[in-house]
Amino acid sequence: MFTDKWRCYSPLKKDFFNLKQVDWDDGKNFKELHIHIMNIKGWLRGIHHHCSKEHMQDYLKEYHFRYNRRLNMETISEVLIRKMVNYKVISVKSTTNKYD
């Protein structure tokens, strides 16, 4: 696990033995990570006006659930209706056995 050298990360070393702190380099090392963190912070401030420490993991799970599905915004009913509308119609006659 890599972090920048922010001093508040240092105490985490006792719980995360594989924690490595690297130079910040003006954010160039962690560009995508910082964008992701800012998105999480913005979402938390916008949706949950108060976040308790004891439920933080649940907030993060919800955020990542939404983030991972951000490109698929359809509901189950929308998908079902679209499939029904686009389904090729089959006549009853074509489904019966012609040898009956």
N, C-alpha and C positions, 0 to 999 in steps of 0.2 A: 504494500500500500504506500503510495507516494502522496506527500503533502508539500506545501511550501514551508518556509521556516518561521511561520507565525508562531510566536512563543506559546500561545494557548494550546497548540497541538502537542507540545512536549510532554505534558502529563499523560497523554494517551499511550505513550510508549510502554507504560507498565501493563496495559491491557492488550495492546497490539504489538507483539514482538517484531513483526515484520514491517513496522512503520519506518519509512525512510523520508527524511526531510531534505528537499532539494532547493536550490536557489530559485527565487521568484522570477527573476529575469523580466520584470515589468509585465507579468501575466502571460508571456509567450509560451511558457511551459505548460500552462493549464488553461488555455483559452476556452476550449469546449466545456471544461469543468466549471469555470467561472460563469459562463453563459447559463449552464444548467442550474447552478446554485441561485443565480439572480432570478431565473424563471420560477424556481421553487419559492423563493422569498416573496416574489410578487403575487404568486398564487395564494400563498398562506395569508398575506395581508389583505387580499381582495376577497377571498372566500371565508376564511376563518379569522375573524377580527381579534380573537384571543386564542392562543394555542397553549395548552398546558403541557408541561414537561412530561407528565406521565402518559400522555396520548400522542406524543410526537411521532413515534413509530407508525401509528395508525394513519396520521396525517400524511406521512411520507409514502406509505403503501397506497393510499388513495391517489395521491399526486402521480405516482408512477403507473398506476392502473390507467388513469386518464391520459397520461402522456403516451403510453404505449399504444393506446387506441385512438389517438388524435386524428389519424387519417381515415378511420372507419367510424363515422359518426351516425351511421344508420342504426335504428332500433331493430329488434327482432321482427316486429310487425311490418316495418318497411321492407325488410328483406323478403319476408314471406309474400307480401302483396306484389312486389316486383317479380318474384319468381312465378307467381300465379298468372300475372298479366303477360309475361313473356313466354309462357309455356305453350308449346305447340298443341293445338286441339287435336284430339283423337276421336274419331267417330266410334259409336257403339258397334256398328257393323264391322269395322276393321278389327275389333277385339274378339268377335265371336269366331268359333271354330267353323270353318266352311264345310266340314264333313259331318256336322250335326244334323 
